[in-house]
């Protein structure tokens, strides 16, 4: 199957199926990253408020505000 055909098939999927596919692809990509799971676990388990971001800071870092441009 060519990439173009695959893209067309994915585009035709319902939103729920696309979300499941995206989750699968992300997990597949992370399998190849050494230490990714343990690093993520450490970040999730870290409850230090000094490392927290405000919602505004998250938006800025993700490029969702005019300030980030």
PEBELSUL-V231269 format. One record per helix or strand of 2 or more residues. SS is the DSSP state (helix for helix, strand for strand). FROM is the first residue (numbers start at 0). TO is the last residue. If there is no record, write none. Layout:
# PEBELSUL-V231269
[[SS:FROM:TO] [SS:FROM:TO]]
This chain:
# PEBELSUL-V231269
[[helix:2:11] [helix:14:30] [helix:35:44] [helix:48:50] [helix:54:60] [helix:65:67]]
